[in-house]
């Protein structure tokens, strides 16, 4: 019995020792290979690429795969989309049915969306190919893909295509149509051009986008163009001046261009220079249309206001300012607003040339007061001219001499003499 117990004790002791020997030793530091890093910063697209580019893939399977990629929300895959677009273009000759073309169209839209999001500049040449493929010049195209391709072209940032996009928008601007479906297709393409040119921000895009903002498109499209204009340049003075001078442009286009100049962030020097152009063209443009005459008159008045506000005047402005006074004063239906703005501009400028012109106006009025006619028109203008001379604070002896004569002459009423006296007092301050 004792021997049996001893054997059991020895057995159990051996098991305990075995268990201790089986305990894992402390881990030693072992060098392990780091995970392989892909050269691309984006995800591994080999699975999608293999499926998309396999020889047996169809228009349908490629489209389904692109939908899957789009839904996955992957980023950093510009190269994949670019390769996919190249492949799509290579397969265009294989289109045999309407369904093939539709699937190509849908696939291209997804690719354009992806490239725009990735801002993948190397894809610009292929995107332009898609613009041409989807151009609405062919009635089979509804304009949606063309718009998406143009938007993507703007987002990828290759300015090499600015002139081509601008030319295409010019064509759209000159393609007015009353056909509803054609108009809808053309406007889609126009929106794509405007969006692309705005994103690229090259000043060469300003002119066609300006014309789109005042053209035949629906108001919503015009507003898109209007809102895009400030993105091209702070100072559009050069192109605005050209638009105002162009003889083929009607008054409403010239005036719209001038208003756009006022809206810009251009410096006063540039605005004053264009104001000089607007004032000159406002007189050189000849028309018998009453509405056109009204528009030109409004442009002249607005230009004068800018010249007065900035205090910057060109030599030619004096000739046109005098013309604004003379032509209205002798007119059977004068525009008193233009006469008054002319006097105010000359008075605000207060240069020697401006004072001389105002004194000349007063001299003419003085002759009328002596020999007639003299009615409310002359009397009102007289009061503006006299006050205008006083506001110049000029030291001109000619001005003082003429005002002194007026305040003493019995040809004038006491009120008219008082106006001259007040002007003289202002010159003495």
NORZI-V198970 format. One record per residue. N is the residue number from 1. D_FIRST is the distance of its C-alpha to the first C-alpha in Angstrom with 1 decimal. Layout:
n:N d_first:D_FIRST
n:N d_first:D_FIRST
//
This chain:
n:1 d_first:0.0
n:2 d_first:3.8
n:3 d_first:5.3
n:4 d_first:5.1
n:5 d_first:6.4
n:6 d_first:8.7
n:7 d_first:10.1
n:8 d_first:10.9
n:9 d_first:12.6
n:10 d_first:14.5
n:11 d_first:15.6
n:12 d_first:17.0
n:13 d_first:18.7
n:14 d_first:20.4
n:15 d_first:21.7
n:16 d_first:23.3
n:17 d_first:25.0
n:18 d_first:26.3
n:19 d_first:27.7
n:20 d_first:29.5
n:21 d_first:31.0
n:22 d_first:32.2
n:23 d_first:34.3
n:24 d_first:38.0
n:25 d_first:39.9
n:26 d_first:43.0
n:27 d_first:45.8
n:28 d_first:48.5
n:29 d_first:52.1
n:30 d_first:53.2
n:31 d_first:56.8
n:32 d_first:57.5
n:33 d_first:60.7
n:34 d_first:62.9
n:35 d_first:64.0
n:36 d_first:67.2
n:37 d_first:70.3
n:38 d_first:73.2
n:39 d_first:76.6
n:40 d_first:78.0
n:41 d_first:77.4
n:42 d_first:77.2
n:43 d_first:74.5
n:44 d_first:73.7
n:45 d_first:76.3
n:46 d_first:75.4
n:47 d_first:74.0
n:48 d_first:77.3
n:49 d_first:79.5
n:50 d_first:78.0
n:51 d_first:78.6
n:52 d_first:82.1
n:53 d_first:83.4
n:54 d_first:82.0
n:55 d_first:84.8
n:56 d_first:84.0
n:57 d_first:84.2
n:58 d_first:87.0
n:59 d_first:89.2
n:60 d_first:87.0
n:61 d_first:83.6
n:62 d_first:84.8
n:63 d_first:86.1
n:64 d_first:82.9
n:65 d_first:81.0
n:66 d_first:83.4
n:67 d_first:82.8
n:68 d_first:79.1
n:69 d_first:79.6
n:70 d_first:82.0
n:71 d_first:79.6
n:72 d_first:76.8
n:73 d_first:78.9
n:74 d_first:78.0
n:75 d_first:79.9
n:76 d_first:80.7
n:77 d_first:81.6
n:78 d_first:85.3
n:79 d_first:84.9
n:80 d_first:83.4
n:81 d_first:86.2
n:82 d_first:88.8
n:83 d_first:87.4
n:84 d_first:87.3
n:85 d_first:90.9
n:86 d_first:92.0
n:87 d_first:90.3
n:88 d_first:92.0
n:89 d_first:95.4
n:90 d_first:94.8
n:91 d_first:94.1
n:92 d_first:97.2
n:93 d_first:99.2
n:94 d_first:96.6
n:95 d_first:97.5
n:96 d_first:98.8
n:97 d_first:98.7
n:98 d_first:99.2
n:99 d_first:95.5
n:100 d_first:94.8
n:101 d_first:97.2
n:102 d_first:95.8
n:103 d_first:92.3
n:104 d_first:93.6
n:105 d_first:95.3
n:106 d_first:92.2
n:107 d_first:90.1
n:108 d_first:92.6
n:109 d_first:92.6
n:110 d_first:88.9
n:111 d_first:89.2
n:112 d_first:92.1
n:113 d_first:90.1
n:114 d_first:87.2
n:115 d_first:89.5
n:116 d_first:91.3
n:117 d_first:88.1
n:118 d_first:87.0
n:119 d_first:90.5
n:120 d_first:90.1
n:121 d_first:93.3
n:122 d_first:93.0
n:123 d_first:93.4
n:124 d_first:96.9
n:125 d_first:98.7
n:126 d_first:96.8
n:127 d_first:97.2
n:128 d_first:101.0
n:129 d_first:100.8
n:130 d_first:99.3
n:131 d_first:102.0
n:132 d_first:104.6
n:133 d_first:102.7
n:134 d_first:102.6
n:135 d_first:106.1
n:136 d_first:107.9
n:137 d_first:111.0
n:138 d_first:109.5
n:139 d_first:109.6
n:140 d_first:106.3
n:141 d_first:104.5
n:142 d_first:104.0
n:143 d_first:103.7
n:144 d_first:100.1
n:145 d_first:98.5
n:146 d_first:101.5
n:147 d_first:100.9
n:148 d_first:97.2
n:149 d_first:97.8
n:150 d_first:100.4
n:151 d_first:98.2
n:152 d_first:95.4
n:153 d_first:98.0
n:154 d_first:98.9
n:155 d_first:95.3
n:156 d_first:94.4
n:157 d_first:97.3
n:158 d_first:99.3
n:159 d_first:102.9
n:160 d_first:104.2
n:161 d_first:104.8
n:162 d_first:106.7
n:163 d_first:110.1
n:164 d_first:109.1
n:165 d_first:107.6
n:166 d_first:110.7
n:167 d_first:113.0
n:168 d_first:111.0
n:169 d_first:111.4
n:170 d_first:115.1
n:171 d_first:115.4
n:172 d_first:113.6
n:173 d_first:116.0
n:174 d_first:118.9
n:175 d_first:117.5
n:176 d_first:118.6
n:177 d_first:118.3
n:178 d_first:118.8
n:179 d_first:116.4
n:180 d_first:113.3
n:181 d_first:110.7
n:182 d_first:112.2
n:183 d_first:112.4
n:184 d_first:108.7
n:185 d_first:107.6
n:186 d_first:109.8
n:187 d_first:108.7
n:188 d_first:105.0
n:189 d_first:105.9
n:190 d_first:108.0
n:191 d_first:105.1
n:192 d_first:102.9
n:193 d_first:105.6
n:194 d_first:106.1
n:195 d_first:102.3
n:196 d_first:101.9
n:197 d_first:104.9
n:198 d_first:103.8
n:199 d_first:100.3
n:200 d_first:101.8
n:201 d_first:104.2
n:202 d_first:106.9
n:203 d_first:110.4
n:204 d_first:111.7
n:205 d_first:110.1
n:206 d_first:112.2
n:207 d_first:115.4
n:208 d_first:114.1
n:209 d_first:111.8
n:210 d_first:114.8
n:211 d_first:116.8
n:212 d_first:113.8
n:213 d_first:113.8
n:214 d_first:117.5
n:215 d_first:117.7
n:216 d_first:117.6
n:217 d_first:113.9
n:218 d_first:112.6
n:219 d_first:112.4
n:220 d_first:108.6
n:221 d_first:108.8
n:222 d_first:111.6
n:223 d_first:109.5
n:224 d_first:106.6
n:225 d_first:109.2
n:226 d_first:110.7
n:227 d_first:107.4
n:228 d_first:106.5
n:229 d_first:109.7
n:230 d_first:108.7
n:231 d_first:105.7
n:232 d_first:108.0
n:233 d_first:109.9
n:234 d_first:111.0
n:235 d_first:114.5
n:236 d_first:115.9
n:237 d_first:119.4
n:238 d_first:120.3
n:239 d_first:119.3
n:240 d_first:120.7
n:241 d_first:124.0
n:242 d_first:124.2
n:243 d_first:123.5
n:244 d_first:126.3
n:245 d_first:128.8
n:246 d_first:128.1
n:247 d_first:131.3
n:248 d_first:129.5
n:249 d_first:127.4
n:250 d_first:129.0
n:251 d_first:129.3
n:252 d_first:126.2
n:253 d_first:124.1
n:254 d_first:125.8
n:255 d_first:125.3
n:256 d_first:121.7
n:257 d_first:121.1
n:258 d_first:122.8
n:259 d_first:120.7
n:260 d_first:117.5
n:261 d_first:118.7
n:262 d_first:119.0
n:263 d_first:115.5
n:264 d_first:114.1
n:265 d_first:112.8
n:266 d_first:115.6
n:267 d_first:117.3
n:268 d_first:120.7
n:269 d_first:122.4
n:270 d_first:121.2
n:271 d_first:122.0
n:272 d_first:125.4
n:273 d_first:126.1
n:274 d_first:125.1
n:275 d_first:127.2
n:276 d_first:130.2
n:277 d_first:129.6
n:278 d_first:129.2
n:279 d_first:132.4
n:280 d_first:134.3
n:281 d_first:133.1
n:282 d_first:133.7
n:283 d_first:137.4
n:284 d_first:137.6
n:285 d_first:136.0
n:286 d_first:139.0
n:287 d_first:138.6
n:288 d_first:140.7
n:289 d_first:137.7
n:290 d_first:137.6
n:291 d_first:133.8
n:292 d_first:133.4
n:293 d_first:136.0
n:294 d_first:134.0
n:295 d_first:130.8
n:296 d_first:132.5
n:297 d_first:134.0
n:298 d_first:130.6
n:299 d_first:129.2
n:300 d_first:132.1
n:301 d_first:131.7
n:302 d_first:127.9
n:303 d_first:128.6
n:304 d_first:131.1
n:305 d_first:128.6
n:306 d_first:126.2
n:307 d_first:128.9
n:308 d_first:129.8
n:309 d_first:126.2
n:310 d_first:125.3
n:311 d_first:128.7
n:312 d_first:128.5
n:313 d_first:131.7
n:314 d_first:133.0
n:315 d_first:136.7
n:316 d_first:137.0
n:317 d_first:135.7
n:318 d_first:138.9
n:319 d_first:141.0
n:320 d_first:138.7
n:321 d_first:138.6
n:322 d_first:142.4
n:323 d_first:142.4
n:324 d_first:140.2
n:325 d_first:142.7
n:326 d_first:145.9
n:327 d_first:144.8
n:328 d_first:143.9
n:329 d_first:146.8
n:330 d_first:149.4
n:331 d_first:147.4
n:332 d_first:148.7
n:333 d_first:145.1
n:334 d_first:143.6
n:335 d_first:140.0
n:336 d_first:140.1
n:337 d_first:136.4
n:338 d_first:136.9
n:339 d_first:140.0
n:340 d_first:138.1
n:341 d_first:135.1
n:342 d_first:137.4
n:343 d_first:139.1
n:344 d_first:135.7
n:345 d_first:134.3
n:346 d_first:137.4
n:347 d_first:137.4
n:348 d_first:133.7
n:349 d_first:134.1
n:350 d_first:137.1
n:351 d_first:137.9
n:352 d_first:141.5
n:353 d_first:141.6
n:354 d_first:140.3
n:355 d_first:142.8
n:356 d_first:145.6
n:357 d_first:144.7
n:358 d_first:144.6
n:359 d_first:147.9
n:360 d_first:149.3
n:361 d_first:148.2
n:362 d_first:149.9
n:363 d_first:153.1
n:364 d_first:153.2
n:365 d_first:152.6
n:366 d_first:155.4
n:367 d_first:157.8
n:368 d_first:156.9
n:369 d_first:157.4
n:370 d_first:160.9
n:371 d_first:161.9
n:372 d_first:159.5
n:373 d_first:157.7
n:374 d_first:155.6
n:375 d_first:153.5
n:376 d_first:150.0
n:377 d_first:148.4
n:378 d_first:150.2
n:379 d_first:149.8
n:380 d_first:146.0
n:381 d_first:145.6
n:382 d_first:147.9
n:383 d_first:145.6
n:384 d_first:142.5
n:385 d_first:144.2
n:386 d_first:145.6
n:387 d_first:142.3
n:388 d_first:140.6
n:389 d_first:142.9
n:390 d_first:142.2
n:391 d_first:138.5
n:392 d_first:138.8
n:393 d_first:139.8
n:394 d_first:142.0
n:395 d_first:144.6
n:396 d_first:146.8
n:397 d_first:150.5
n:398 d_first:151.4
n:399 d_first:149.0
n:400 d_first:150.4
n:401 d_first:154.0
n:402 d_first:153.5
n:403 d_first:151.6
n:404 d_first:154.4
n:405 d_first:157.0
n:406 d_first:155.2
n:407 d_first:154.8
n:408 d_first:158.6
n:409 d_first:160.0
n:410 d_first:161.7
n:411 d_first:160.5
n:412 d_first:157.2
n:413 d_first:156.3
n:414 d_first:155.1
n:415 d_first:151.5
n:416 d_first:151.7
n:417 d_first:153.2
n:418 d_first:150.3
n:419 d_first:147.8
n:420 d_first:149.5
n:421 d_first:149.7
n:422 d_first:145.9
n:423 d_first:145.2
n:424 d_first:147.4
n:425 d_first:145.6
n:426 d_first:142.2
n:427 d_first:143.5
n:428 d_first:144.5
n:429 d_first:141.0
//
